[in-house]
Amino acid sequence: MNQPPQLPFRLGWLGLSAGLYGLLGYGVQREQFPLLITLYALLFWGYLLRVRPLSLPSTDAESQLSDRLLFGAAIAFRLLLLPAMPHFSDDFVRFIWDGRLLANGFNPYLYLPRQLLQTPIAASAGLTDELFYQLNSPDYYTVYPPLNQFFFAIAAWLSPVSIQGSVIGLRVPILLADIGSIWLMMKLLRQSGRNPNLALLYALNPLVILELTGNLHFEGVVIFFVLLAAWLFVTVRLNWSAVAFGLAVSTKLLPLILLPMLLRYMITRRAVLYCCLVGLVTTGLFLPFVSIDLFRNIGTSLNLYVQKFEFNASIYYLVREVGYWVKGYNIIGTAGLALSLLTLVGILYMASGRFQQLSGNRVLLTLTLYFALATTVHPWYITSLVAAAVFTRFRYPLIWSGAVWLSYATYQTVPYQENLWLTALSYGLVVLAFFRERFVTRVEARS
């Protein structure tokens, strides 16, 4: 029986999805949660319909044309958001603040924004009161690593006055990195004998498009450098792989949790050299900023992140409730540190000799452990799980990428208030998907 032509349906989906991205990128604020979640649900439903048939590479001419259309759509959706102002996150304001400092010769790691308000430094760097009052962390030192800071400075140099101009300057490297990530995914999938179209799981994911290109989160750049390091690693160009990995760490610190896994598969001398190269790249990029205050200020902010910040957590919220019951107060100070240590133990265990091969499954499980025990899980954090899922048979990260959008219910009121029922629903869906897939995998392995 002949299959109905796919191309007309995909063209219809393309037009509808573009309209939804336009509404979310230009018309909806995060306070409008009912409208926000409705539009996102429609986008996510269309995404699931498009990626569900991915199995074998397309062979007939029409299917191949449709596949090229999907990859083109992934890029078009990102380009559609190029001039948009981020509506769902205000982190970009700190990017612009830090960038203007660095572009004007000031070390962004040394100053609290509040200390600079109406000072000669603020005047010479273009740090206006308008910009200051949009910051979400005016009393915290910046924690963004040096390669991030260079991206911020380039955007500020290109557009020293216009906020929208700086937004576009910040968005271009994220967009280019995302396109590079899709290309690397296809290369890695082909190299392992799998369908390169599986890269569409990441390329078309609404969370990836809206949070990275749309909301200007540099996880997209991190994912690109990690994938580049992986490609260079599997093609036995280990020195260049270490350089790429160092660039990833110099953008966000998260890739450090994957380093023990990589080192497990090298002889000792190679592992030491790899670590040294990663350290040299990261240290070299930090050198222009080095001072005693640098380490103290970054340490202070990271400590506050672990022991004070909490948002959309899972296991931590259960621990916190036990703490209220036993102690009568929020135990984040001790629970955050304990969960961090437990995460470290789990990461080292998964990098141990008990596991016999380097695989996407292990990367995915390592990231899952990290986010399951974290005290703060913003929606854009889950994009790294979506990238890892491309190389596995597990699809629970896709469910997570849809369910995590429920956390935007927090911003309906001022002051912000999390809806823990929606948090429980979100993680309940993820847990069900996780254990269902683990069960199915074990049954298939036995049969």
C-alpha positions in Angstrom: 0.0 0.0 0.0 1.4 3.4 -1.0 2.2 5.9 1.8 0.6 9.3 1.4 3.1 12.0 0.3 4.9 13.5 3.2 6.0 16.8 1.7 2.7 18.7 1.8 2.1 17.8 5.4 5.6 18.9 6.3 5.1 22.2 4.5 1.9 22.8 6.5 3.7 22.0 9.7 6.5 24.3 8.7 4.1 27.3 8.3 2.2 26.6 11.5 5.4 26.1 13.6 7.0 29.3 12.1 3.8 31.2 13.2 4.1 29.7 16.8 7.8 30.6 17.0 6.9 34.1 15.9 4.3 34.5 18.6 6.5 33.1 21.3 9.5 35.1 20.2 7.9 38.5 19.7 4.5 38.6 21.3 4.2 36.6 24.5 5.7 37.5 27.9 6.6 34.9 30.5 4.0 36.3 32.9 1.3 35.1 30.4 1.7 31.5 31.5 -1.6 30.0 30.2 -0.9 31.4 26.7 2.8 30.5 26.9 2.2 26.9 27.8 -0.6 26.5 25.2 1.6 27.7 22.4 4.6 25.7 23.5 2.4 22.5 23.8 1.3 23.0 20.2 4.9 23.4 19.1 6.0 20.4 21.1 3.2 18.2 19.7 4.2 19.1 16.2 7.8 18.4 17.0 6.9 14.9 18.3 5.0 14.1 15.2 7.9 15.1 13.0 10.6 13.2 14.9 8.7 10.0 15.8 9.2 8.3 12.4 13.0 8.6 12.6 14.4 5.1 12.2 16.2 4.3 8.9 17.7 6.8 6.5 15.4 8.0 3.7 15.9 6.4 0.3 13.2 7.7 -2.1 13.6 11.2 -3.6 10.5 12.7 -1.9 11.6 11.6 1.5 15.1 12.9 1.1 13.7 16.2 -0.1 11.5 16.3 3.0 14.4 15.5 5.3 16.4 18.4 3.8 13.3 20.5 4.4 13.3 19.6 8.1 17.0 20.5 8.5 16.3 23.8 6.6 13.4 24.4 8.9 15.6 24.0 12.0 17.8 26.8 10.7 14.9 28.9 9.5 13.2 28.8 12.9 16.4 30.1 14.5 16.9 32.8 12.0 13.3 33.9 12.6 14.3 34.8 16.2 17.5 36.7 15.2 16.2 40.3 16.0 13.9 39.2 18.8 14.4 40.5 22.4 14.5 37.6 24.9 11.1 37.5 26.8 11.5 34.4 29.0 14.9 35.1 30.6 16.7 38.3 31.7 20.2 36.7 32.0 21.2 38.5 28.8 21.2 41.8 30.7 24.1 40.6 32.8 25.9 39.5 29.6 25.6 43.0 28.2 26.7 44.5 31.6 29.8 42.3 31.7 30.5 42.8 28.0 30.4 46.6 28.3 32.9 46.5 31.2 35.3 44.3 29.4 35.0 46.1 26.1 36.0 49.3 27.9 39.0 47.7 29.6 37.5 46.8 33.0 37.7 43.4 34.6 34.1 42.2 35.0 35.0 39.7 37.8 36.1 42.5 40.2 32.9 44.5 40.6 29.4 44.1 42.0 27.0 45.9 39.7 25.5 47.8 42.7 29.0 49.1 43.5 29.3 50.6 40.1 26.0 52.4 40.0 26.5 56.1 39.1 30.3 55.9 39.3 32.9 57.1 36.7 33.5 53.5 35.7 29.7 53.1 34.9 29.7 56.3 33.0 32.7 55.4 30.8 31.4 51.8 30.2 27.9 52.9 29.3 26.4 51.1 32.4 23.2 53.0 32.7 20.6 53.0 35.5 18.1 51.5 33.0 20.4 48.6 32.4 21.1 48.2 36.1 17.5 47.9 37.1 17.0 45.1 34.6 19.7 42.9 36.2 18.4 39.8 38.1 21.6 39.6 40.2 22.9 43.1 41.0 24.5 41.9 44.3 26.4 38.9 43.0 29.8 38.8 41.2 29.7 37.3 37.7 30.4 33.6 37.4 30.6 33.4 33.6 33.9 31.9 32.4 36.4 33.8 30.2 35.3 32.6 26.8 31.8 33.7 27.6 33.1 37.1 28.6 34.9 37.5 25.3 31.6 36.8 23.5 29.9 39.4 25.7 32.7 41.9 25.0 32.5 41.4 21.2 28.7 42.0 21.3 29.3 45.2 23.4 32.0 46.4 21.1 29.8 45.9 18.0 26.9 47.7 19.7 28.1 49.9 22.6 24.8 51.7 23.1 21.9 49.7 21.7 20.6 46.8 23.8 18.9 45.2 20.9 22.1 45.5 18.8 24.0 43.7 21.6 21.3 41.0 21.7 21.9 40.3 18.0 25.6 40.3 18.6 25.2 37.7 21.4 22.8 35.6 19.4 24.9 35.2 16.3 27.6 32.9 17.9 24.9 30.9 19.6 23.1 30.4 16.3 26.3 29.5 14.5 27.3 27.1 17.3 23.9 25.4 17.1 24.3 24.9 13.3 27.7 23.5 13.9 26.3 21.1 16.6 23.8 19.7 14.2 26.5 19.2 11.6 28.7 17.4 14.1 25.9 15.3 15.3 25.3 14.0 11.8 29.0 13.2 11.4 29.1 11.4 14.7 26.0 9.4 13.9 27.3 8.4 10.5 30.6 7.4 12.0 28.8 5.1 14.4 26.6 3.6 11.6 23.4 5.3 12.7 20.8 7.4 10.9 22.1 11.0 10.6 18.5 12.2 10.6 18.5 11.5 14.4 20.2 14.9 14.7 16.7 16.3 14.1 15.8 15.3 17.7 18.0 18.2 18.7 17.7 20.4 15.7 13.9 20.7 15.8 13.4 20.6 19.6 11.4 23.7 20.7 13.2 24.0 24.0 16.6 24.1 22.2 15.4 26.7 19.7 13.6 28.9 22.2 16.1 28.7 25.1 19.4 28.8 23.2 18.8 31.0 20.1 15.7 32.7 21.6 16.7 33.4 25.2 20.5 33.7 24.6 21.9 30.9 26.7 25.4 29.8 25.9 24.7 26.1 26.5 24.5 26.0 22.8 28.2 27.0 22.5 29.2 24.5 25.2 27.3 21.7 23.3 29.2 22.6 20.1 32.6 22.4 21.7 31.8 19.2 23.6 30.7 17.6 20.3 33.8 18.9 18.6 35.9 17.4 21.3 34.0 14.1 21.0 34.5 14.0 17.2 38.2 14.7 17.5 38.4 12.1 20.3 36.9 9.3 18.3 39.0 10.2 15.3 42.1 10.0 17.5 43.1 13.6 17.5 43.4 13.8 21.2 45.4 17.0 21.6 42.9 19.0 19.5 40.1 17.2 21.4 41.6 18.5 24.7 41.7 22.0 23.2 38.1 21.9 22.2 37.1 20.5 25.6 39.0 23.3 27.3 37.0 25.8 25.2 33.8 24.2 26.4 34.9 24.5 30.0 35.9 28.1 29.4 32.4 28.8 28.3 30.5 26.9 31.1 32.0 24.7 33.8 29.4 21.9 33.4 31.6 19.8 31.0 34.0 19.1 33.8 31.7 16.4 35.0 32.3 14.5 31.8 36.1 14.6 32.1 36.6 11.5 34.3 34.7 9.5 31.8 37.0 10.5 28.9 40.1 9.9 31.0 39.0 6.4 31.8 39.6 5.4 28.2 43.2 6.6 27.8 46.5 5.2 29.0 47.8 7.1 32.0 50.3 9.3 30.1 47.7 10.3 27.5 45.2 11.0 30.3 47.7 13.3 32.1 48.5 15.1 28.8 44.8 15.5 28.0 44.1 17.0 31.5 47.1 19.3 31.2 45.9 20.6 27.8 42.4 21.2 29.1 43.9 23.1 32.1 46.3 25.1 29.9 43.5 26.3 27.6 41.2 27.2 30.5 44.0 28.9 32.5 45.3 30.7 29.4 41.8 32.2 28.9 41.6 33.2 32.5 45.0 34.9 32.6 43.9 38.3 31.4 41.6 38.5 34.4 43.8 36.9 37.1 43.9 38.6 40.5 43.4 37.5 44.1 39.9 39.0 44.0 39.0 37.0 40.9 39.1 33.6 42.8 37.5 35.0 45.9 34.6 36.6 44.0 33.9 33.6 41.8 34.1 31.3 44.8 31.7 33.4 46.7 29.1 33.4 43.9 29.5 29.6 43.2 29.1 29.0 46.9 25.9 31.0 47.0 24.7 29.1 43.9 25.1 25.8 45.8 23.9 26.9 49.2 21.2 29.5 48.5 19.6 29.3 45.0 16.8 26.9 44.5 14.4 26.5 41.5 12.6 23.7 39.8 14.5 21.0 41.7 13.4 17.4 42.2 15.2 15.2 44.8 16.4 18.4 46.6 12.8 19.5 47.2 12.0 16.2 48.8 15.1 16.5 51.0 14.1 20.1 51.8 10.6 19.0 53.0 12.2 16.4 55.3 14.5 19.2 56.6 11.4 21.3 57.4 9.8 18.4 59.2 12.9 17.5 61.2 14.7 20.8 61.7 11.9 23.3 61.2 13.8 25.4 58.6 15.3 25.3 55.1 18.4 23.1 55.2 19.7 24.2 51.8 23.1 25.1 53.3 23.9 21.6 54.3 21.6 19.7 51.8 23.1 21.6 48.8 26.6 20.7 49.8 25.7 17.0 50.6 23.9 16.6 47.2 26.9 18.1 45.4 29.2 15.6 47.1 26.8 12.7 46.3 26.8 13.9 42.7 30.6 13.8 42.6 30.6 10.2 44.0 28.1 9.1 41.4 30.1 10.7 38.6 33.3 9.0 39.7 31.4 5.7 40.0 30.1 5.9 36.5 33.6 6.6 35.3 35.0 3.6 37.1 36.1 0.3 35.6 32.7 -1.3 36.2 31.5 0.2 32.9 33.3 -1.2 29.9 32.7 1.3 27.1 32.4 5.0 26.4 28.9 5.7 25.1 26.2 8.2 24.8 24.2 6.3 27.4 26.9 7.0 30.0 27.0 10.7 29.1 23.3 10.9 29.3 23.1 9.1 32.7 25.9 11.3 34.1 24.0 14.5 33.1 20.7 13.0 34.4 22.3 12.3 37.8 23.7 15.8 38.0 20.4 17.5 37.2 18.4 15.1 39.4 20.4 16.1 42.5 20.8 19.8 41.6 19.1 22.5 43.7 18.4 24.7 40.6 17.3 23.4 37.2 16.4 26.1 34.7 14.7 25.0 31.5 17.7 25.7 29.3 19.8 23.3 31.4 17.9 20.4 29.8 19.2 21.2 26.3 22.4 19.3 27.1 20.3 16.2 27.9 18.5 16.5 24.5 21.9 16.7 22.8 23.1 13.5 24.6 19.8 11.7 23.8 20.5 11.9 20.1 23.2 9.3 20.5 21.1 6.9 22.6 17.9 5.0 22.3 16.4 6.8 25.3 13.9 9.5 24.8 13.0 10.6 28.3 15.1 13.8 27.8 12.6 14.8 25.1 9.7 14.4 27.6 11.8 16.4 30.1 12.3 19.2 27.5 8.6 19.5 27.2 7.7 19.1 30.8 10.3 21.6 32.1 8.4 24.4 30.4 5.8 24.1 33.3 8.4 25.8 35.5 7.5 29.1 33.8 4.4 29.1 35.9 6.7 30.6 38.6 6.7 34.0 36.9 3.0 34.6 36.9 3.2 36.6 40.2 5.5 39.1 41.9 7.2 38.0 44.1 7.9 34.8 42.1 6.2 31.7 43.6 6.8 28.2 42.4 3.8 25.9 41.8 5.0 22.7 43.4 2.1 20.7 42.1 3.2 21.6 38.5 6.8 20.8 39.6 5.6 17.4 40.8 3.7 16.8 37.6 6.7 17.8 35.5 9.1 15.4 37.2 6.4 12.7 37.5 6.2 12.6 33.7 10.0 12.4 33.4 10.3 9.6 36.0 7.6 7.6 34.3 9.3 7.9 30.9 12.7 7.1 32.4 11.6 3.9 34.2 9.4 2.8 31.3 12.4 3.0 28.9 14.7 1.3 31.4 12.2 -1.5 31.8 11.7 -1.9 28.0 15.4 -2.0 27.4 16.0 -4.7 30.0 13.1 -6.8 28.6 14.5 -6.5 25.1 18.0 -7.4 26.3 16.7 -10.6 27.8 14.6 -11.7 24.8 
